[in-house]
């Protein structure tokens, strides 16, 4: 059976046969044959001749990996690949410009914006400490907005989750009380999943309702695109593999 991998052009997610390195669907192989696409000597990915966005993207991926590890979270929770690609192309230099990037909301700007702004300013030769102040967090809390509910003020974590429905589709949701919410899904009390036998596939926690709402929207956008759903499938596989490594089965005493 022929295996497949991903096109090696820096911002392409097309799948290709394992004996290929660039896709034809977006003319990247044609560009290589014509001499308008070459391999970046710095990061090794393929790019349009003279385009340095690929190196910026690779540096952002490295920063994302570092931040995810520091926060004990998964990389896509920081920013998705699509968000990093848009950021690498547009190079926002202010918090206001960062908010124009797809996938950057107020909570993510507060939590991660300063690090990415610093990286882009350094690569642009600017001073990260002048003219462009970092976004200021609220004291002792993550940023909140009008999506908060009154009862949220005492909560210290919120859940974003993915359910598999009996029609093969995914449902993305967020909640303050995951046990109660899953029970509602199971008892057909949610119109969106009623009579669809929802089964939990993945979840993560964030600090505020606002952050949960931002991540829910981002996952819903990924879920609406067939290519991006493959990424969700990979997260679910990784989640299940981690779960399988946790053995809570009590050992039976030997007779």
Helices and strands as residue ranges (DSSP letters): E 4-6, E 15-17, H 28-34, E 37-39, E 46-48, H 53-70, H 75-78, H 81-90, H 95-98, H 106-108, I 109-113, H 114-123, G 150-154, E 158-164, E 170-175, H 178-186, E 199-206, H 209-223, H 226-244
